[in-house]
Structures are given as structure tokens and as C-alpha cells.
């Protein structure tokens, strides 16, 4: 497997991400973790945007469910009554589950989960970071 080379140029968030505070917050969080490992490249902009927008969709659906749960302690907002009087699963449950599945699928490609990190060859990056830290410690104690 080829080693990952860090990229100095980071992707800019597209307009849809910039307009969505939750997606933009996730964009910044992910880039902060991905950039040191060289995983954030301009080519990944679209996929990263989809990931962050899925995160924002999941987050908002879960917030709405939490608000409904406070009003309905019996079903926690998971079951709602239709205009015909039938009880059905709240559509927000499906929306949250689908958005989380999309987020998880894309995020794994960027090494955001433990499984995703295991699938990436980050050993060269981690060794490089450790060597840099060791060199810095040696310089502090023993000089140049």
C-alpha cells in the first residue's frame, strides 16, 4: 500500500457547507484531524462536503427527536399519530438513521472511525510524528 503524503493545500468548504453552521462545524473538526495525516486534499472536497452535510442532517433530526421526547415521555417521540389516528414511526427516526449511515460510510473513508483508521495505512504518518517529537525532545535536552 502506498504511503500517504501530507498535503499543504486544504479544500475550501463549498457554499452549501458554508451556509449550514452544523455542517461547517463538522468540516472544521474533520479537517483539523485529517490534515496532519495528509488525508485532506482539494480533490476530496465533494465527498467531505457530503459527509459534513449528512452529519448536519443527522444532528438536526436527533435534536428534533429530543425535543419531541421531552413532550412525549411515553414513546420519546419515536411514535407519532397520523391525522387518521394511526400510530406510526416518526419519520425523523428514519431520517436520522439514514443520515447517520451515510455519514458513517463516507467518514470511514477518511479514517474518522476506529475501523476507518485501521483500514488506512497511517503507520508512516504516525512514525513520522513520533520521530519529530523524539527529535524535539532530544534537541531540548541535548542541544543541536
C-alpha positions as CSV (number, residue, x, y, z in Angstrom):
1,X,0.0,0.0,0.0
2,X,1.3,3.5,-0.9
3,X,2.2,5.8,2.0
4,X,0.2,8.9,2.5
5,X,2.0,12.2,1.8
6,X,0.7,15.2,3.7
7,X,-1.0,17.9,1.6
8,X,-0.3,21.5,2.4
9,X,-3.4,22.7,0.4
10,X,-6.6,22.1,2.2
11,X,-10.0,22.0,0.5
12,X,-12.3,25.0,0.9
13,X,-15.9,24.3,2.1
14,X,-18.4,24.6,-0.7
15,X,-21.2,27.1,-0.4
16,X,-23.8,24.6,0.9
17,X,-21.4,23.7,3.8
18,X,-20.6,27.4,4.5
19,X,-24.4,28.2,4.8
20,X,-25.0,25.4,7.3
21,X,-23.5,26.0,10.7
22,X,-23.6,22.4,11.8
23,X,-22.0,21.1,8.6
24,X,-19.4,23.9,8.7
25,X,-18.5,23.0,12.3
26,X,-18.1,19.3,11.3
27,X,-16.0,20.4,8.3
28,X,-13.6,22.3,10.5
29,X,-13.5,19.4,13.1
30,X,-12.8,16.8,10.4
31,X,-10.1,18.9,8.6
32,X,-8.3,19.5,11.9
33,X,-8.0,15.8,12.4
34,X,-7.3,14.8,8.8
35,X,-4.8,17.5,7.8
36,X,-1.9,16.3,9.9
37,X,-2.2,12.8,8.5
38,X,-2.3,14.1,4.9
39,X,-5.9,12.9,4.4
40,X,-7.5,16.2,3.4
41,X,-6.9,17.1,-0.3
42,X,-8.8,19.5,-2.5
43,X,-9.9,16.5,-4.7
44,X,-11.9,15.2,-1.7
45,X,-14.0,18.4,-1.3
46,X,-17.3,16.9,-2.6
47,X,-17.1,13.7,-0.6
48,X,-16.1,15.7,2.5
49,X,-19.0,18.1,1.9
50,X,-21.4,15.2,1.6
51,X,-20.1,13.7,4.8
52,X,-20.5,17.0,6.7
53,X,-24.0,17.7,5.3
54,X,-25.1,14.1,6.3
55,X,-23.7,14.8,9.8
56,X,-25.7,18.1,10.0
57,X,-28.9,16.3,8.8
58,X,-28.4,13.6,11.5
59,X,-27.7,16.1,14.2
60,X,-30.8,18.2,13.4
61,X,-33.0,15.2,13.2
62,X,-31.8,13.9,16.6
63,X,-32.2,17.4,18.1
64,X,-35.8,17.5,16.9
65,X,-36.4,14.0,18.3
66,X,-35.0,15.0,21.6
67,X,-37.4,18.0,21.7
68,X,-40.3,15.7,20.9
69,X,-39.2,13.2,23.5
70,X,-39.4,15.8,26.2
71,X,-43.1,16.4,25.3
72,X,-43.9,12.7,24.9
73,X,-42.1,10.6,27.7
74,X,-44.1,7.6,26.9
75,X,-42.7,7.0,23.3
76,X,-39.9,9.5,23.4
77,X,-41.1,11.0,20.2
78,X,-40.4,7.8,18.3
79,X,-44.1,7.1,17.6
80,X,-46.4,9.7,16.3
81,X,-50.1,9.7,15.5
82,X,-51.2,10.5,11.9
83,X,-54.2,12.7,11.0
84,X,-56.2,9.5,10.6
85,X,-55.3,8.5,14.2
86,X,-52.9,5.7,13.3
87,X,-49.6,5.3,15.2
88,X,-46.5,5.2,13.1
89,X,-42.8,5.6,13.5
90,X,-41.8,9.2,13.5
91,X,-40.3,10.0,10.0
92,X,-37.5,11.8,11.9
93,X,-36.2,8.4,13.1
94,X,-35.7,7.1,9.6
95,X,-34.2,10.4,8.5
96,X,-31.7,10.3,11.4
97,X,-30.8,6.7,10.8
98,X,-30.3,7.2,7.1
99,X,-28.2,10.3,7.6
100,X,-26.0,8.6,10.2
101,X,-25.5,5.6,7.8
102,X,-24.4,8.0,5.0
103,X,-22.1,9.9,7.4
104,X,-20.6,6.7,8.7
105,X,-20.0,5.3,5.2
106,X,-18.2,8.4,4.0
107,X,-16.4,9.2,7.2
108,X,-14.9,5.7,7.3
109,X,-13.1,6.5,4.0
110,X,-11.4,9.4,5.8
111,X,-10.3,7.4,8.8
112,X,-12.8,9.1,11.1
113,X,-13.8,5.8,12.9
114,X,-11.5,3.3,14.6
115,X,-12.3,0.8,11.7
116,X,-11.7,3.5,9.1
117,X,-8.3,4.3,10.7
118,X,-7.4,0.6,10.7
119,X,-8.2,0.4,7.0
120,X,-5.8,3.3,6.2
121,X,-2.1,3.0,6.1
122,X,-1.2,5.7,8.6
123,X,1.8,4.0,10.0
124,X,4.2,6.1,8.1
125,X,2.5,9.3,9.2
126,X,2.4,8.2,12.8
127,X,6.0,7.2,12.8
128,X,6.9,10.5,11.2
129,X,5.1,12.3,14.0
130,X,6.8,10.2,16.7
131,X,10.2,10.8,15.2
132,X,9.6,14.5,15.1
133,X,8.5,14.6,18.7
134,X,11.6,12.5,19.7
135,X,13.9,14.9,17.8
136,X,12.3,17.9,19.5
137,X,12.8,16.3,23.0
138,X,16.4,15.4,22.2
139,X,17.1,19.0,20.9
140,X,15.7,20.4,24.2
141,X,17.8,18.2,26.4
142,X,21.0,17.8,24.4
143,X,21.0,20.8,22.1
144,X,21.5,20.8,18.4
